[in-house]
Amino acid sequence: MSSESQNKGQVELFKHSSDHPIDGMALKKLASAGLKWLKTNQEVVNSLNVFPVPDGDTGTNMVLTMQSAFDEIADSPEENIGKMAQKLSHGALMGARGNSGVILSQILRGFARALDDNETLDIPTLVKGLIEAKETAYKGVVRPVEGTILTVAKDIAIAAEFAQFNTDDPILFLQKIVEAADQSVQKTPDLLPVLKEAGVVDSGGKGLFYLFEGMLKYIKGEPLDTSSTIIQPISALNLENTLESIEPGQDFEVVVDFSPNKKLNLEKFYSDLEQMGTSIQVGEGDGMYRMHIHVPTEKRYEPIDYTMTLGTIKQVHLENLVDQISELQKSRNQEKIVFTPVEPGQIAVIAVSPGKGLTRVFASLGVTAIVAGGQTMNPSTKEIIAAFDNLPANKIIILPNNKNIIMAAEAAKDVTVKTVAVIPSKTVPEGLSAMLRYVPDGDFTTIVKDMNDALDDVETGEITTATRDVEIDGVQVKRGEIIALLNGKLLLSAKSLEDGCLKFLEKAKVEEFELITLFYGENIKKSEANRIVDLIRNKYPNLDIEVQEGGQPHYQFIISLE
C-alpha cells in the first residue's frame, strides 16, 4: 500500500465514525501516534525548565510514562475500546514517573473510567471521557495549581463540551481540542507568575498538547518524526548520563565542536544527523556549535566527515559506549553495599537515592532497600513497588527524597495490599533526618509521625551550575555560573564554586545551626571538595562541619543544615 493510500485510510477511519467506529484498535493507533510525536518533541518539553538547574526532565518523564502505557497494549488484539483504555491506563500508572507522568496517568485513568466497557467511541462518550480525565487529574493532586498540565486538561474538556454542539466530524472535533490545548499552554504564564518570570510555558501542559497534536497529525497523514529544532547553550548539554540509556546500535558516542562557514541550517543539520544515529543534541556558544550523537560502529566517522563539510572542526571526542558500559557495570558489581535485612512484623524503609555515597549513608541508617533516582532520573511507580513487593515485611515506609517523586510514591502506595506510608521528603537531607527517627520494631503510626516531624529538623542547600540566563526572585543568573538554592528557592549566583558555597552559608545564616554536612557530587573531585570545606572551616571555626561523598549527578554539593 502506498503512503498516500495509507494516509487516506487513516483519515477515512476517523472521518465517518458511524461507518468506521473508533474501537480499541483505533485507540491503539492514536496512542502510538501521540507517543511518537511526544517522543519527537521530548527535548522541546525538557527545555521548558523554570529554574536554570540541570533537572529539566518533564518531557522524558511523560515519554517514559506513555511508553509504559503503550507497552501494555502493544500486542493486544482487543477491539473493545473500554477494555483497551483500561489496559492503557494501567500501563501508565505502573510506568508513571515524576509529577507530570503521574498526572498523565490520572488523565488516562479518568478517561478509561468514563469509557467503562464501551465497544466503540462516539463524540458524546469522548466528551464524557475528557471531562472525567480532567476531574480525576485534579482529584489526584493535593493542592492543584493553575497554569500547569491540570489547566490544559481542564481547557481541553471545556473545548470538547462546546465542540460537540458544533460538529459531528471526529477530525474537526479533535482539531478543536488541539487548538484549545495550544491556546491553554500559551496562557499558562499568565496564571503562574514563575513561568512568566522565567520566560517559558508550562512543560507538562506542552507535553499534553503534543500527545493530542500527534493523534491529529496521524489522522491527517502528517509525519510524526520531524520536530522544531532545539538549540541549547553548550554549557546546558546534558551528556553525563548518556551511558544510562543507550539503545542497541548506539555503539559509539561522537561529540564534535565546530565553527560553521556560514549560517547553519539547523533543520537540515538535524535531519541529516538523524540518518546517521540517535541521541542527537546540539549546543551553541560564542560562534561555535557542539554536536552530540550516538551511532553504530560502522558509522562512527560519518558525523565527523559530515560536519567537516559545514565548517572548521575545533575538537572531536569519540567514545566506545559498549566498552564503557562494560567497565561501568564491572565497577558497580565490585561495589556492594550491605543493607540491614528486615524481619516479618518489622517496618521496612525504602529510600530513593541519587548517588552511591548517599546510598551508603542510607544503608548505614537502616534503610531496607534503595531505588536509584533523583534529578533527571525519576523512578517509576513500578520500580518503587518492586523495591518492597517481595520483602517479608508488610509495613512499608517510602522516602522519595525529591519533590518530583512524591506523587509516584503515593501511586505505589495505592496499588499494593501492604500497609504503606509515604514520608513527603523533598530532599536527601530531609530523608536522612527522617531516618534518624526510624525504629524497625516500633509502632507504625508513631514512627510515621516521628519521621514526618523530622523533616522540619533540617534545611537543604544545593550547589550547581546554571544551564541558562534567567532572572528569578530578583536573582540575576548567567549560564555557566554557580548557583545556590535553599530549600528549593534560588538564593544566589556566583562566579566560582568556593564563592558560591561561602555566600550560600552566609545567606543561610549558618551560625544558627549545629551541624553542617556537605555531600559532594560525582562531578567534583574529593580533593577539591576537601579544599572548599577547609575554607568553610576557617571562616566558621566554631561550627561542626563534615564532608562526605554523595555521588549525585549535576550538583557539586548537597548541603544539610541541622
N, C-alpha and C positions, 0 to 999 in steps of 0.2 A: 504494500500500500504506500502511495506517495505521501510525503509530509503534508501536501496541500489537502489531499483527501482525508488524511487523519485529522487535520485541523477542522475541516468541515464537519467531520463526525463528532468531534468534541463539542462544537457549537450546537449541532442538532440534538445531541444528547441532553443538553440542558435547556434548549430553547422551547421545546414542546414537551413540557413535563407530563402532560396528560397521555401523550403517546409513548414517551420515553421516561417513565417515572424515575426519580432520583432515589436509588436504592443504596444498599450497603456497599456495593462495588463502586458506585459513582462517588460515594463519600471517601472511599479509599483513594481514588484518583485525585480528588480535591485535596485531601490531607497530604498526599505525596507532593502535589504541586505547591501547596503552601509551605511545606517543609523545604523544598528545593529553593524557592525564592527567598525564604528567610535565611537559608544557609548561604546563598549567594551574597546577601546583604549583611551577613553576620558582623563583619568588621565595621560597617556603617553604624550599626546599633552599638557595638562596643565603643566606638569613638565618642558617643554621646555621654561622656562621663562628667558629672558636675565638678568633682574635685580633681585637681591636677595630680592625682596619685595613680600608680600603675595597677588599678583594680577594675578597669572597665571591662566587665565580663557579662553584661546583660544579654548581649547577642549570643554568646557562647552558651549561657545557661538556658536560654529559650530554645536554641537549636538542639541541645542535648535532651531537653525535656520532650520536645516534639519528635525527635528521633526515636526516643524510647516509646512514645505513643504509637508511632508508625510501625515500629518493630513488632508491636503486639498484634497488628492487623496485617502485616506484610504478606503472610502466607494464608490468610483466611479467605475462604470462598463465600463467606456469609453475605447473603443478599438482603437480609432484614436490616434496615438502616438503624433501627433502635439498638439491636444487638451489636452491630458494628461500632456504633457510637460508644456503647458501654465498654467495649474492648479498648477503644482508642483512649477513653477516659482513664481506664485502669493503668494502661501503659504510661500515660502522662504522670499519673500520681506516683508510680514507682520510680520513674526517672526524673522527677521534679528536682531541680537544682536552683538554689538562690531564691530570693523573694519573687522575682519575675517568673521563674519556672513554676513555683508553687501556685501563684495566682493564675498562670496559664492553665495549669492542671485543674484548678477550680472552675475556670471558664468552661473547659471541656466537660467537666463533671456536671455542671448545671445544664449544659446543652444536651447531654446524654439523658439526664433525668427527665427533661421535658419531652424527649422523643419516646421515652418509655419502650414499648415493644412494637412501634410502628413499622410496617413493612417498607413504606416509602415516605418521601418528604414532599410536602407541598408548602406554598408560601405561608399560610397561616401557622403551620406547625413550625416552620423555620423562625417566624417572628416569636412564637412562644419559646422556642429554644434559645434565642438570643436574649430574650428578657430574663429567662431563668439562669442563663450563663452569667449575666451581669449581677443578678441578685445573689447567686451563690458565691461569686468572687468577692462581693462586698462583705458578705457574712463571714467569709474566711479570714478577714483582716480585722484585728482588734481595734485599731484606730485608722479607719480609711482616710487617705489623703487625696484631695482632688489635684488634678494636674499630673496624674500618673496613668498607668495602664488601666486602672479602675475607671477613670473618667472616659477613656477611649471606649471601653466596653459599654459604658452607660450610653454614650452618644451613638454608638452603633445600634443599640437596642431601640433608642428613640427614633433614629432614622428608619429603622425597619418597620416600626409601628406606623409611621407616616407613609412609607413607600408602598405598603400593601394596599393602600386605597387608591394609588395612582397607577399601578401596573400589575399585570399578572404574568409578565415576562420575567422568568427567573434571572436571565442575564442582566436585564436592565435593573432589576431589584438588587442584584449583587453589586452592580456598578454604583448604585446609590449608597450602599453600605460602605464601599471602599472610599467614596468621596467624603462621606461623613467621618470616617476614620482619619483620613488625611487632614481634614479641617480641624478635627479634635486635637490631633497631635500638634498642629501648628499653634493652637491656642494654649497648650499646656504651660508655656512660660508666663502667661497672664494669670494663671491660677496658682502657680508655685514660684514664688519670688526667687528662690535659689537657682531655678533654671534660667530665669531671665538674667540674673546676675552673672551666670556662667556663660550665657550666650548659646544655650543648647535647648532642644526639645526633650521631652521625656523619652528615655531609651526603651522602656518596657512598652509604652504606647506605640512607639515606632515599630517595634517588633511585631506587635499585634496587627498593625496596619499591613506590614509586609506579608503576614500569613494570609490575610483576606485578599490582598492585591495579587498574590501568587495564584490563588484559586481563579480569580478573574482573568489573569493573563493566560492561564492554561486553557480556560474555556474559549478565549479568543484566539488561541493558537499562537500566542506570542512566546518568544524564548524566555527561559527561566534561569539561564546561566550567565547572563551579562548584566553587571551591576554598574552603578556610578562608581568611578574610580576614587578611592580614598587615599590621600597622601598625608602621612603623619610627619611630624618633626623627627629627624633621625634619632634624637635622644629618647623619643617615645616608643620606638620599635621594641616590641617585647619578644626578644629572641632567646631569652634564657631558658624557657620551658619547652622548647620545640622537641626535646627528647621525650617528653611525657606523652606526646600524642602523634607520633609518626605512624603512617599507614604503609601497607605493602607497596613496594615500588618507590618509596622515598628513601633511597639508599645513600644519597649524598646531599649535604646542605651546602649551598653556594651563596656567598654574600659578595657583592661587587659594589665598590664605591666608584662613581664616575661623574665626570662633568660633560654634559651633552654639548654637541657642536651648535645646536640651535634649539629652539623651544621644543620641549619634549611633548609628543602626542601621547598623553597618558592612557587614553582609551586603547589605542593601538598597542602601546607598550604592554599593558596588562593582557590584552587579547593574544599577543604573540607569546608571552610568557606562559599563558595557560596551555599552550600547545606543547610545552616542554615539561611542566611539572605542576606541583601544588604548593600549598602553604606559602603563597606569594604575599610579600609585604614590601611596600615602597616608602622610603622616608626622604625628606628633603631638608637641606640646611646649608646656608652660606654658598649657594650656587652649585652645590653638589647633591647627587642622589645616591641613596643606598638601596640596592635591590637584594631581596632575600627570597630564596626559592628552594624547595626540595625536589630532587629529580632522581630517576633511576640511574644505575651505574653507566649505562651506555649513553646517557645524555648529559653526563656531568660537566662537559666542556661547552655545551651548546649555549647556555646563558651568558658565558664569558665571551664567546665568539660573537654572539648577537649584540651584546652591549657595546662591544668594540666598534661596531658599525655605527653606533649612535653618538660616540664621543670618546673622550680620553679616559682610560681606566686609571684610577689612582691606587686602588688596593683590591686584592682578591683574597677571599677566605674560602677554602674548600675542606669540608669535614666529612669523614666517613661515619654516617649515623649508625649503621649496623654495628660497627666496631665499638662505637661509643655506648650504644645500648647494652652491648655485652659487658663492657667494663663497668657500666653503672649498675647493672644487675649483680655482677660479681661483688662489687663494693657493698651493695645493700645486703647481700646474703651473708657477708662476713660480719656485718654489724648486727648483732642480735640483742634486742632489748627485752629483758625479762619482766613480765607483768605478774602481779600478785593474783593467784587463782582465787576464784570465788566459789563458795560452797552453797548448796541448796539452802534457802532461807535467808541468805545474806543479801545485802544491797550491792548491786554491780553499778559501776560508773563507766559510761562511755564518753570519751572526750574527743573533740576534733582538734587536731594539731597540725600546724603548717610547717614544722621543721623537726629534724631528728633530735636536736638538742632539747627542744621543748617537749618532745615525746618522752625523752629520758627523764625529764623533771616530773612530768605527769605520772610516769610509771613509778617513780620513787615515792610519790604521794599516795599510791594505792589504786590508781586507775586500772580497771579491768581490761579494757581494750581501747585502741585508738582508731579513729577514722582520719585518714590523711586528708587535709583540706585547709582552706583559708582563703585569702585574697586570690582571685583569678582561678581558684580551683575548688569551687563549692561542691561538696559531695551530694549525691542524690539521696532521695528518700530510701531507695532500695539499699544503697550502700550503708546507710545508718542502721537500717533494720538488720542487715547481715552481720553487723558487729555484735549484736546481742541476741539474735534469734536462737542460736544453739547453745547459749550459756545455760548452766544448770539453775541460775537464779531467775526468779520471776518478778523481782522488784528491781527496776532499772532507772537510773538517773542519767540524763544526757546533758553534756556541757557543749553547746555549739561553738562558743568562743569566737563568734563572728556574727554581726548583726544580720548578715545576708544568709545565714544558715539556720537561724532560729525557726523560720517557717517550715523548712524541710524536716527539722527535728520534730516539730509539732505534728506534721503529717505522718511521720513514722509512728509517733505515739498513738495516732488514731486508727492505725491499721494492724495492730497487734493485740493478742489476748493477754499479754503481760501487763503488769502494772507499771506504767512509765510516767516519769515526771521530767519536764524539760526546765532546767535552770537557765533563764534567758541571759547567759553570759555573752556580752557583745565583743569582748576582747580576751586574749590569752591571760593577762594578769587577773582579770575577773574570775576566769576559770580556775586558775591556780589558787586564788584566795578562797573560792568555794571549796576546793579540795581540802583545805586546812580544817574544815568542819565535818569532813566525811568520817563516819563510823560504820564499818561494814555490818556490824551486828545491832545497830541502833534501830530505834523506831522510825519507820519510813517517813511518816508525816513530819516528825520532829526534825529529822535530818534534812528533808527537803526545805523546810522553813529556815533552818540554820544556814544552809548553803545559799539560799536566796538572800538572806540578810547579809552574808559575807560579801556580796557583790558591791556593797557600799563601803567596804573597808579599804578599797584600793582605787587609785586613779591610773589612767593609762596614757602613756606618751608614745608616739610613733614618729620615727625619723625616716624620711625617704627622699627621693629625688623627683622634682616636679616634671611632669610629662608635657606641660604646655603652659603658655602665658594665660593668666587669668587674674581677676581681682574678686575676692570673696571675703565677706565680713570685714572689709576695709584693709585686707592684706593683699598687697600687690605681689604677684608671683611671676617670675620669668622661668621658662623651661630650662631644665638643667641645674637650677638652684636647689639647695637643700631646703626642705620644708618640714615643719613640725606640727603635729596635731595633738591636742589634749582632749581625751575622751571623745574623739571623732570630730572635733571642731578645729578648723585651720587656725593656727596660732601665730605663725611667723614664717618668714622666708629668709635664708641666709646664704652667703657666698661659699661657705665651707662647712664641712661636716662638724668639725670641732666647734665652730662658731654657732652652728645650729643647735648643737647639744647644750652648750653653755647658756645660750639665750633662752632655750626652752625651759631649762631648770630654773632660771631666774624668773621667767614669767609664770611658771607653775608654782612659785613660792615654795621651793624645795625645802626651806628651813622648817616648814610646818610638818614635815613627815619624818618618820623614824628610820625607815629602811628604803633605799633606792636600789633596784636591781635592773641592770641593763643586759638584755639578751641580744647578742649581735647576730646578724643575718649571714646568709651564705655568700653575699656579695661584699663582705668585708673580712679582711684577714684578722686573725686573733691578735697579732702584734699591734695592728692599728687600733683595734678595739681597746686593748690594754693601755695604749698611749693616751687615748681620749679619756679613759676612766681615770688615769693618773692626773690629768689636767683638772678633772672634776674634783678629785680628792684634794688637790692642792688648794682649790678655791673654797671647798667646803670640808675642812679638816675634821669637823665635829660630827659629820654625818656618817652613818653606816652604809657604805656603798659596795655593792657586789657586781661582778660581771660574769655572765655565763653564756655558753654557746646556745643560740636559739635555732640557727639553721634555716630560718624563714626566708623565703624569696622576697625580693623587691624592697624590703625595709631594712636599712642598715642597723637600726635599733628598735626594739620594742622595750619600753621602759615602764617598770612597775613602781608606783609610788605608794608606800603603805605608811 
